[in-house]
Amino acid sequence: HEDFYKHFLESCKDVVDVIHGRHKRYSRNSFFAQKYHLDISPWVYGFILGIEWEGDLVAYTNGSEPQAPQYSGEYLYTENARNFEIFLASIGDRTIAYETEKYGTQRVVAFANWPTTCPLEFNENIKQAHHKYAKVDVNNILATDAFKAGMFASYHIYPYYPEYLLYDQETSAVENTFQEYLKLLVEHNTIPVVITEFGIPSSRGQASYEQNRALGRDQGGVSEVKQGEALVSMYQDIRSSGCAGGVVFIWQDEWFKRTWNTIPLVDLERVIFWSDYQTNEQYFGLLSFDPGTDKSICYVDGDKSDWDDSSLVLERDSCRLSVKYDLKFMYFLVEKAGFDISTDRLYIPIDTTPKSGAQQAANLGIEMSNPADFVIEINGENDSRLWVQSRYNTTTALYGNQLEHHFNQHVNRPYVDDPQFQKVFMILHELDYYCEGDIIDFWDYNYNSLDIYYSLVQTHETGKLTYGNANPTMDDFNSLADFCAGEGFVEIKLPWLLLNFADPTKMCIHDDYYENYGAEYLFIDSMHVGAGDGTTTVQMVEVPLNILPKKPEYHERLKESYYILQDYWKDK
């Protein structure tokens, strides 16, 4: 398409001008202006042109008529290329020509690629399971003698998705599918292969598991220490597979990012203003942006010195409850004389939405003075969790038909005051491929029975609370720690999305899912909370909620993964 082609080429030329410090652009409406005046080209190794192309875009372009003639340019040409490869070759050739003619220099060029459009050929089972129907093969794009800098093959490869090799009888027993897949790419390509993106996020929320869980390289639910160890192991796989090198994704966390399994739950126009610990894509960085200008308002570390009476909201039944919040968490401090984390239980009910809630949690055996939407249960270091009232359970409301075969959540909707509280789960990306940890044998699968196939899902209990020290200045710091106890008290922090906040900066929560057939929004200015041991009715009080500052307050912090990678690479 002419407009698409022109826009892509102009963007490439802009980047060439930017790195040479000769780019200006002013908008007609004066809303923005760009000026790049510093020449950074001596520090720029090369260009990676394009993005992670969607498979349908590539397949449609390749299948469109008429087929384009092979490209023959001054710097790049094609042989046996498909339409999309011819398109890339033309863009690359004209980009090289632009820098050569205008600046008298060249640098290496690659075209972005990823598993969805990788050049490898897979069997029919993999094609159906992963919709693997598109290819971009840079072996079909060649350099002329006039292009002195040369080319390399660029791939963005992650260890948890998609694990194609699990569905091939010849490779299904491979323990490290990431490394084996890299070897196949190196064997296929005739130019050096660089893994220009690899990494895992140090987020609380998850989206995928790596099949070999022992390698510790899941998409989320990974501590900063595990993130660093995983980066080292992936880099070792990259080098041992014959790749020319790898680039860690990414230097810094990105609050603006989104993930498929949290997209329906947040206000996408507002995500840049708060830190969503449940969205894994925001936490791939080695540099974290933590709330607060110099330090966070609270660290869950068994030391209550960062609490004072200004946060106290309830003092009743021998319990004191304090509450505060920032751009990332809502914090709770429960004080109870003689409290012992190893023997005593505590319950902290939370009421946010006026649309639903129950005064009794039947399965927990407790009663509350107000209808609650959530209950935090502190039950030792290893069995504490957040419970959600069935009507306000996001996972059931949005994915009920995938959680249970022939189940329609809108026909079987819970009552607004249903006394059943449920565990809090996230749907994972492998929802089509796994059932209770067992791999489906796709090569023996009857694809005429897809109603059975699509009823299989995999979930992760994201409401399960992790015990530990969440203070990054301490030696025993655990970035995933949700709660920590001290003498006679316990501190807890919960990410906003876990409490169904779509935008905490404006105190925007989820409305009733069943009234709206999905996640719509509702604004609140207060919530009710309480604390008790459950032996009597847990009393709850109203807590005002104030919108957060328009300009986010944060400070930078190098993660533990940074220092692990630094230590590994310093002698390389």
C-alpha positions as CSV (number, residue, x, y, z in Angstrom):
1,H,0.0,0.0,0.0
2,E,1.5,3.3,-1.1
3,D,0.7,5.2,2.1
4,F,2.1,2.4,4.3
5,Y,5.3,2.2,2.2
6,K,5.9,6.0,2.2
7,H,5.3,6.3,6.0
8,F,7.7,3.5,6.8
9,L,10.4,4.8,4.5
10,E,10.1,8.4,5.8
11,S,10.4,7.0,9.4
12,C,13.6,5.2,8.4
13,K,15.0,8.4,6.9
14,D,14.0,10.4,10.0
15,V,16.0,8.0,12.2
16,V,19.1,8.4,9.9
17,D,18.8,12.2,10.3
18,V,18.2,11.9,14.1
19,I,21.4,9.9,14.8
20,H,23.4,12.4,12.7
21,G,22.0,15.3,14.6
22,R,20.2,16.9,11.6
23,H,16.5,16.4,12.2
24,K,13.8,19.1,12.8
25,R,10.1,18.9,12.7
26,Y,7.4,21.4,13.7
27,S,3.7,20.6,13.7
28,R,1.2,22.9,12.1
29,N,-0.8,23.2,15.2
30,S,2.3,23.8,17.4
31,F,1.4,21.1,19.8
32,F,4.9,19.6,19.6
33,A,8.3,20.3,18.0
34,Q,11.3,18.0,17.5
35,K,14.9,19.0,17.1
36,Y,17.9,16.7,17.2
37,H,21.2,18.6,16.9
38,L,23.8,16.2,18.4
39,D,25.6,13.8,16.2
40,I,25.5,10.4,17.9
41,S,26.2,8.3,14.8
42,P,29.7,7.2,16.0
43,W,28.0,5.3,18.8
44,V,25.3,3.7,16.7
45,Y,26.2,0.3,15.4
46,G,23.4,-0.3,13.0
47,F,19.7,-0.1,12.2
48,I,17.0,-2.7,12.9
49,L,14.2,-1.8,10.5
50,G,10.6,-2.6,11.2
51,I,8.7,-4.1,14.1
52,E,7.5,-7.5,15.2
53,W,5.2,-7.9,12.2
54,E,1.8,-9.5,12.7
55,G,1.4,-12.8,11.0
56,D,-1.8,-11.8,9.2
57,L,-0.2,-8.7,7.7
58,V,2.7,-10.8,6.3
59,A,0.5,-13.6,5.1
60,Y,-1.9,-11.3,3.4
61,T,0.9,-9.3,1.7
62,N,2.5,-12.5,0.5
63,G,-0.8,-13.9,-0.8
64,S,-1.9,-10.8,-2.6
65,E,-1.8,-10.6,-6.4
66,P,0.0,-9.7,-8.4
67,Q,3.2,-11.1,-7.1
68,A,5.9,-8.4,-7.1
69,P,9.0,-8.8,-9.3
70,Q,12.2,-9.6,-7.5
71,Y,13.9,-6.4,-6.2
72,S,17.2,-5.3,-7.6
73,G,18.7,-2.2,-5.9
74,E,22.1,-0.6,-5.6
75,Y,22.7,-2.0,-2.1
76,L,20.2,-4.8,-1.6
77,Y,18.5,-7.3,-3.9
78,T,16.3,-10.4,-3.6
79,E,16.2,-14.0,-4.8
80,N,13.2,-16.3,-4.5
81,A,11.6,-13.7,-2.2
82,R,8.0,-13.3,-1.2
83,N,6.1,-10.0,-1.5
84,F,6.8,-9.0,2.1
85,E,10.5,-9.7,1.8
86,I,10.6,-7.7,-1.4
87,F,8.9,-4.8,0.4
88,L,11.6,-5.0,3.2
89,A,14.4,-5.1,0.7
90,S,13.2,-2.0,-1.0
91,I,12.9,-0.1,2.2
92,G,16.3,-1.3,3.4
93,D,18.0,-0.4,0.1
94,R,16.5,3.1,0.0
95,T,17.5,3.7,3.7
96,I,21.1,2.6,3.0
97,A,21.1,4.8,-0.1
98,Y,19.8,7.8,1.9
99,E,22.6,7.6,4.6
100,T,25.3,6.8,2.0
101,E,24.4,9.7,-0.3
102,K,23.6,12.3,2.4
103,Y,26.3,11.5,5.1
104,G,28.9,9.4,3.2
105,T,28.7,6.5,5.6
106,Q,27.0,3.1,6.1
107,R,26.3,0.9,9.1
108,V,24.9,-2.6,9.4
109,V,21.3,-3.3,8.7
110,A,18.8,-5.9,10.0
111,F,15.1,-6.4,9.7
112,A,13.1,-7.1,12.9
113,N,11.7,-10.6,13.2
114,W,10.2,-12.9,15.8
115,P,8.8,-16.4,16.1
116,T,5.4,-15.5,14.6
117,T,7.1,-14.7,11.3
118,C,10.3,-16.7,11.7
119,P,11.5,-18.6,8.6
120,L,11.5,-22.1,10.1
121,E,9.1,-24.7,8.7
122,F,7.0,-26.6,11.3
123,N,4.6,-29.5,11.1
124,E,0.8,-29.2,10.8
125,N,0.2,-29.6,14.5
126,I,2.3,-26.6,15.3
127,K,0.8,-24.5,12.5
128,Q,-2.7,-25.2,13.9
129,A,-1.9,-24.8,17.5
130,H,0.0,-21.5,17.1
131,H,-1.5,-20.2,13.9
132,K,2.0,-20.3,12.4
133,Y,1.2,-19.4,8.8
134,A,3.6,-16.5,8.0
135,K,7.3,-16.3,7.2
136,V,9.9,-13.6,6.7
137,D,13.2,-15.1,5.6
138,V,16.2,-12.7,5.3
139,N,18.2,-15.3,3.4
140,N,16.2,-14.1,0.4
141,I,17.5,-10.5,0.9
142,L,21.1,-10.2,-0.2
143,A,23.7,-7.4,-0.2
144,T,25.6,-6.1,-3.2
145,D,29.3,-5.3,-3.2
146,A,28.3,-1.6,-2.8
147,F,26.9,-2.3,0.7
148,K,30.2,-2.4,2.7
149,A,28.6,-2.6,6.2
150,G,26.7,-5.8,5.7
151,M,23.6,-7.4,7.3
152,F,22.7,-9.6,10.3
153,A,19.5,-11.4,11.2
154,S,17.6,-9.9,14.0
155,Y,15.2,-11.9,16.2
156,H,13.2,-11.1,19.3
157,I,13.1,-14.4,21.2
158,Y,11.7,-15.1,24.7
159,P,11.8,-18.5,26.5
160,Y,8.1,-18.8,27.3
161,Y,6.4,-18.0,24.1
162,P,5.7,-19.6,21.8
163,E,7.4,-22.9,22.7
164,Y,6.9,-24.5,19.2
165,L,9.2,-27.4,19.9
166,L,6.8,-28.9,22.6
167,Y,4.4,-29.9,19.8
168,D,6.8,-31.8,17.6
169,Q,7.3,-35.4,18.3
170,E,11.0,-35.2,17.5
171,T,11.7,-32.3,19.9
172,S,8.9,-32.5,22.5
173,A,11.3,-34.0,25.0
174,V,13.8,-31.1,24.8
175,E,14.3,-29.5,28.2
176,N,15.6,-26.1,27.0
177,T,13.4,-25.3,24.1
178,F,14.7,-21.7,24.1
179,Q,18.3,-22.9,23.3
180,E,17.2,-25.5,20.8
181,Y,15.1,-23.0,18.9
182,L,18.1,-20.6,18.7
183,K,20.2,-23.4,17.3
184,L,17.6,-24.0,14.6
185,L,17.6,-20.3,13.7
186,V,21.4,-20.2,13.5
187,E,21.4,-23.3,11.3
188,H,18.9,-21.7,8.9
189,N,20.4,-18.3,8.4
190,T,23.4,-17.6,6.2
191,I,24.3,-14.3,8.0
192,P,25.1,-13.8,11.7
193,V,22.1,-14.1,14.1
194,V,21.7,-11.6,16.9
195,I,18.9,-12.0,19.5
196,T,18.0,-8.3,19.6
197,E,15.5,-8.8,22.4
198,F,15.6,-11.3,25.2
199,G,14.5,-11.0,28.8
200,I,11.9,-11.7,31.5
201,P,9.9,-9.3,33.6
202,S,10.2,-8.9,37.4
203,S,6.5,-8.3,37.8
204,R,4.0,-9.7,40.2
205,G,1.5,-10.5,37.5
206,Q,2.1,-13.3,35.0
207,A,1.1,-14.1,31.5
208,S,3.0,-17.3,30.6
209,Y,5.1,-20.1,32.1
210,E,8.2,-21.5,30.5
211,Q,7.4,-25.2,30.2
212,N,10.6,-26.2,32.0
213,R,9.8,-24.4,35.3
214,A,13.1,-25.4,36.8
215,L,14.8,-22.8,34.5
216,G,13.0,-20.0,36.3
217,R,12.2,-18.0,33.1
218,D,8.5,-17.3,33.3
219,Q,6.7,-14.2,31.9
220,G,6.2,-12.5,35.3
221,G,5.9,-13.7,38.9
222,V,9.7,-13.5,39.0
223,S,11.8,-11.6,41.6
224,E,14.5,-9.2,40.6
225,V,17.1,-11.8,41.7
226,K,15.5,-14.5,39.5
227,Q,15.3,-12.0,36.7
228,G,19.0,-11.5,36.8
229,E,19.8,-15.2,37.0
230,A,17.5,-15.8,34.1
231,L,19.2,-13.1,32.0
232,V,22.5,-14.8,32.6
233,S,21.2,-18.2,31.7
234,M,19.5,-16.9,28.5
235,Y,22.7,-15.1,27.4
236,Q,24.6,-18.3,28.0
237,D,22.1,-20.1,25.8
238,I,22.4,-17.4,23.1
239,R,26.2,-17.7,22.9
240,S,26.3,-21.5,23.2
241,S,23.8,-21.9,20.3
242,G,26.1,-20.0,17.9
243,C,24.4,-16.6,17.9
244,A,26.6,-13.6,17.4
245,G,25.2,-11.9,20.5
246,G,22.1,-10.7,22.3
247,V,20.5,-7.5,23.5
248,V,18.7,-7.5,26.9
249,F,15.2,-6.1,26.8
250,I,15.1,-3.6,28.3
251,W,17.1,-0.9,30.2
252,Q,14.2,0.7,32.1
253,D,10.7,-0.3,33.2
254,E,7.9,1.1,31.1
255,W,4.7,2.2,32.9
256,F,2.9,2.8,29.6
257,K,3.0,-0.8,28.5
258,R,0.1,-3.2,28.5
259,T,-0.5,-7.0,28.5
260,W,-3.2,-9.0,26.9
261,N,-4.5,-10.4,30.2
262,T,-4.8,-7.1,31.9
263,I,-5.8,-4.9,29.0
264,P,-9.6,-5.4,29.6
265,L,-9.1,-4.4,33.3
266,V,-7.4,-1.0,33.2
267,D,-8.0,2.4,31.6
268,L,-5.5,2.3,28.8
269,E,-5.4,6.1,28.4
270,R,-4.3,6.5,32.1
271,V,-1.8,3.7,32.6
272,I,1.2,6.0,32.3
273,F,0.3,7.8,35.5
274,W,0.6,4.8,37.9
275,S,2.6,1.6,38.2
276,D,0.7,-1.6,37.6
277,Y,2.6,-4.4,39.2
278,Q,0.1,-6.9,37.7
279,T,1.0,-6.0,34.1
280,N,4.2,-7.9,33.3
281,E,5.1,-5.9,30.3
282,Q,5.8,-2.9,32.5
283,Y,8.7,-4.6,34.4
284,F,11.2,-5.9,31.9
285,G,13.7,-3.2,32.8
286,L,16.9,-3.3,34.8
287,L,16.0,0.1,36.2
288,S,12.9,0.5,38.3
289,F,10.8,3.7,38.8
290,D,9.5,3.4,42.4
291,P,6.8,5.6,43.8
292,G,7.9,8.6,45.9
293,T,10.4,11.4,45.1
294,D,13.2,9.9,47.2
295,K,11.7,6.8,48.7
296,S,8.4,5.0,48.9
297,I,5.9,6.0,51.6
298,C,6.1,2.5,53.1
299,Y,8.3,-0.6,52.9
300,V,6.7,-3.9,54.0
301,D,9.7,-5.1,56.0
302,G,8.6,-5.9,59.6
303,D,9.6,-2.4,60.7
304,K,6.6,-0.1,61.4
305,S,8.7,3.0,61.8
306,D,7.3,4.4,58.6
307,W,3.8,4.4,60.0
308,D,2.3,7.0,62.3
309,D,-1.2,7.8,63.7
310,S,-2.1,9.9,60.7
311,S,-2.8,6.6,58.8
312,L,-4.8,5.0,61.7
313,V,-8.4,4.3,60.6
314,L,-9.7,1.8,63.1
315,E,-9.0,0.8,66.7
316,R,-11.4,-1.8,67.9
317,D,-11.5,-5.4,69.4
318,S,-7.8,-5.2,70.4
319,C,-6.9,-4.4,66.7
320,R,-5.5,-1.3,65.2
321,L,-5.7,-0.8,61.4
322,S,-3.8,1.8,59.4
323,V,-4.1,2.4,55.7
324,K,-2.2,4.4,53.1
325,Y,-1.4,4.3,49.4
326,D,0.8,5.5,46.6
327,L,1.1,5.0,42.8
328,K,1.8,1.3,43.1
329,F,0.3,-0.2,46.2
330,M,-2.4,0.1,48.9
331,Y,-0.7,-0.6,52.3
332,F,-2.2,-2.0,55.5
333,L,-0.8,-2.3,59.0
334,V,-2.6,-4.4,61.5
335,E,-1.5,-4.3,65.1
336,K,-2.7,-6.8,67.6
337,A,-1.1,-7.4,71.0
338,G,0.6,-10.8,71.1
339,F,0.0,-11.5,67.4
340,D,2.2,-14.4,66.1
341,I,2.4,-14.9,62.3
342,S,3.0,-18.7,62.8
343,T,-0.1,-19.4,64.9
344,D,-2.7,-16.6,64.6
345,R,-5.1,-15.6,61.9
346,L,-6.2,-12.2,60.8
347,Y,-8.9,-11.1,58.4
348,I,-9.0,-7.7,56.7
349,P,-12.2,-7.2,54.7
350,I,-12.3,-4.5,52.0
351,D,-15.5,-3.0,50.5
352,T,-15.0,-0.8,47.4
353,T,-18.0,-1.2,45.0
354,P,-21.5,-0.3,46.1
355,K,-22.9,-2.7,43.5
356,S,-22.1,-6.0,45.3
357,G,-20.6,-7.5,48.4
358,A,-21.4,-9.9,51.2
359,Q,-21.5,-9.5,55.0
360,Q,-20.7,-13.2,55.4
361,A,-17.7,-15.1,53.9
362,A,-19.2,-18.6,54.3
363,N,-16.2,-20.5,53.2
364,L,-14.0,-18.5,55.6
365,G,-16.4,-18.7,58.5
366,I,-16.4,-15.0,59.2
367,E,-19.0,-12.2,59.4
368,M,-18.5,-8.5,58.7
369,S,-20.4,-5.4,59.6
370,N,-20.5,-4.2,56.0
371,P,-20.8,-6.0,52.6
372,A,-17.2,-6.8,51.6
373,D,-15.8,-7.3,48.1
374,F,-12.4,-8.7,49.3
375,V,-11.0,-10.4,52.3
376,I,-7.2,-10.5,53.1
377,E,-6.6,-13.7,55.1
378,I,-3.3,-13.8,57.0
379,N,-2.8,-17.5,57.8
380,G,0.9,-18.0,58.3
381,E,3.8,-17.3,56.0
382,N,2.8,-19.9,53.4
383,D,-1.0,-19.9,53.2
384,S,-2.1,-16.3,53.2
385,R,-4.1,-14.9,50.3
386,L,-6.6,-12.4,49.0
387,W,-10.2,-13.6,48.5
388,V,-12.8,-12.0,46.3
389,Q,-16.6,-12.1,46.5
390,S,-17.9,-14.3,43.7
391,R,-19.8,-11.5,42.0
392,Y,-16.7,-9.3,41.8
393,N,-14.4,-12.1,40.6
394,T,-12.9,-10.8,37.3
395,T,-11.6,-14.1,36.1
396,T,-15.0,-15.9,36.4
397,A,-16.9,-13.0,35.0
398,L,-14.7,-12.5,31.9
399,Y,-13.4,-16.1,31.3
400,G,-16.0,-18.4,32.9
401,N,-16.8,-20.1,29.6
402,Q,-13.1,-21.0,29.3
403,L,-12.7,-22.0,32.9
404,E,-15.4,-24.7,32.7
405,H,-16.7,-26.5,29.7
406,H,-20.2,-25.6,28.6
407,F,-20.4,-23.0,31.3
408,N,-22.0,-19.6,30.6
409,Q,-21.2,-17.1,33.3
410,H,-23.9,-14.7,32.3
411,V,-26.6,-17.4,32.7
412,N,-25.0,-18.7,35.9
413,R,-24.2,-15.3,37.4
414,P,-23.6,-15.1,41.1
415,Y,-26.0,-13.1,43.3
416,V,-24.9,-9.6,44.3
417,D,-24.7,-10.7,47.9
418,D,-23.4,-14.2,47.3
419,P,-21.5,-15.3,50.5
420,Q,-19.0,-17.3,48.6
421,F,-15.5,-15.8,48.4
422,Q,-13.1,-17.2,45.8
423,K,-9.4,-17.3,45.2
424,V,-8.0,-14.7,42.8
425,F,-6.6,-16.0,39.5
426,M,-5.0,-14.7,36.3
427,I,-5.6,-16.4,32.9
428,L,-2.2,-17.4,31.3
429,H,-1.3,-17.3,27.6
430,E,-1.1,-21.1,27.3
431,L,-4.8,-21.4,27.8
432,D,-5.2,-23.5,24.7
433,Y,-2.3,-25.8,25.3
434,Y,-2.4,-27.2,28.8
435,C,-4.7,-28.9,31.2
436,E,-3.6,-29.4,34.8
437,G,0.0,-29.4,33.7
438,D,-0.3,-32.1,31.1
439,I,0.6,-31.4,27.5
440,I,-2.0,-32.3,24.9
441,D,-0.7,-34.6,22.2
442,F,-1.6,-32.4,19.2
443,W,-0.3,-34.9,16.7
444,D,-3.0,-37.4,18.0
445,Y,-5.6,-34.7,18.4
446,N,-9.0,-34.7,16.7
447,Y,-9.4,-31.2,15.4
448,N,-13.0,-31.9,14.7
449,S,-13.6,-31.7,18.5
450,L,-12.4,-28.1,19.0
451,D,-15.2,-27.5,21.5
452,I,-13.2,-29.7,23.9
453,Y,-9.9,-28.1,22.9
454,Y,-11.1,-24.5,23.7
455,S,-12.5,-25.4,27.1
456,L,-9.0,-26.0,28.4
457,V,-7.3,-23.1,30.3
458,Q,-4.4,-22.6,32.6
459,T,-4.5,-20.2,35.5
460,H,-2.2,-18.8,38.1
461,E,-3.4,-17.8,41.7
462,T,-2.3,-14.2,41.7
463,G,-4.1,-13.7,45.0
464,K,-1.6,-15.9,46.9
465,L,0.5,-13.7,49.1
466,T,4.3,-14.0,49.4
467,Y,6.0,-13.5,52.7
468,G,9.2,-11.6,52.9
469,N,11.1,-8.3,53.2
470,A,10.1,-5.8,50.5
471,N,12.6,-3.2,51.5
472,P,15.2,-2.8,48.7
473,T,17.8,-1.4,51.1
474,M,17.9,-4.7,53.1
475,D,20.1,-7.7,52.4
476,D,17.1,-10.1,52.5
477,F,15.0,-8.0,50.0
478,N,12.5,-9.9,48.0
479,S,10.9,-7.8,45.4
480,L,7.8,-10.1,45.3
481,A,7.1,-9.9,49.0
482,D,3.5,-8.9,49.8
483,F,3.5,-9.1,53.6
484,C,5.8,-9.2,56.5
485,A,5.3,-9.5,60.3
486,G,6.9,-7.9,63.3
487,E,6.3,-8.3,67.0
488,G,2.6,-7.9,67.4
489,F,1.8,-6.6,63.9
490,V,1.8,-7.4,60.2
491,E,2.3,-5.1,57.2
492,I,0.6,-5.9,53.8
493,K,0.8,-4.3,50.4
494,L,-1.5,-5.0,47.5
495,P,-1.2,-3.8,43.9
496,W,-4.2,-1.7,42.8
497,L,-5.4,-4.0,40.0
498,L,-5.6,-6.9,42.5
499,L,-8.5,-4.8,44.1
500,N,-10.1,-4.2,40.7
501,F,-8.9,-0.6,40.4
502,A,-8.8,0.4,36.7
503,D,-7.2,3.8,37.5
504,P,-6.2,4.5,41.1
505,T,-5.1,8.0,40.3
506,K,-8.8,8.9,39.9
507,M,-10.1,6.2,42.2
508,C,-11.7,4.4,39.3
509,I,-12.8,0.8,39.9
510,H,-14.6,-1.9,38.0
511,D,-18.4,-1.6,37.7
512,D,-20.6,-4.7,37.9
513,Y,-19.3,-7.1,35.2
514,Y,-22.7,-8.8,34.7
515,E,-24.7,-5.6,34.2
516,N,-22.1,-4.4,31.6
517,Y,-21.1,-7.7,30.1
518,G,-17.4,-6.8,30.7
519,A,-15.3,-4.4,32.6
520,E,-16.7,-0.9,32.8
521,Y,-15.8,1.8,35.2
522,L,-17.1,3.4,38.4
523,F,-15.6,6.2,40.4
524,I,-15.5,6.1,44.2
525,D,-14.4,8.5,46.9
526,S,-14.2,6.1,49.9
527,M,-14.0,2.5,50.8
528,H,-14.7,0.4,54.0
529,V,-12.1,-1.7,55.7
530,G,-11.8,-3.6,58.9
531,A,-9.6,-6.0,60.8
532,G,-10.2,-8.9,63.2
533,D,-9.5,-12.5,64.0
534,G,-12.9,-13.7,62.9
535,T,-14.1,-14.9,66.3
536,T,-16.6,-12.0,66.3
537,T,-18.1,-9.9,63.6
538,V,-15.3,-7.9,62.0
539,Q,-16.1,-4.2,62.3
540,M,-15.5,-2.0,59.2
541,V,-15.1,1.7,58.9
542,E,-15.2,4.2,56.0
543,V,-11.9,5.4,54.7
544,P,-11.8,8.5,52.4
545,L,-9.9,8.1,49.1
546,N,-8.2,11.0,47.5
547,I,-7.2,11.2,43.8
548,L,-3.4,11.0,43.3
549,P,-1.2,13.8,42.1
550,K,-1.5,14.7,38.3
551,K,2.3,14.5,38.0
552,P,3.5,11.1,39.1
553,E,6.2,11.1,41.8
554,Y,8.9,8.5,41.4
555,H,12.6,7.8,42.0
556,E,15.0,5.6,40.0
557,R,16.4,2.4,41.5
558,L,18.7,-0.1,39.8
559,K,17.2,-3.6,40.3
560,E,19.1,-6.5,41.8
561,S,19.1,-8.0,38.3
562,Y,21.3,-5.1,37.1
563,Y,24.0,-6.0,39.6
564,I,23.8,-9.7,38.8
565,L,24.2,-9.0,35.1
566,Q,26.9,-6.5,35.7
567,D,28.9,-9.0,37.8
568,Y,28.5,-11.7,35.1
569,W,29.5,-9.4,32.2
570,K,32.4,-7.5,33.9
571,D,35.0,-10.1,33.0
572,K,33.5,-11.0,29.6
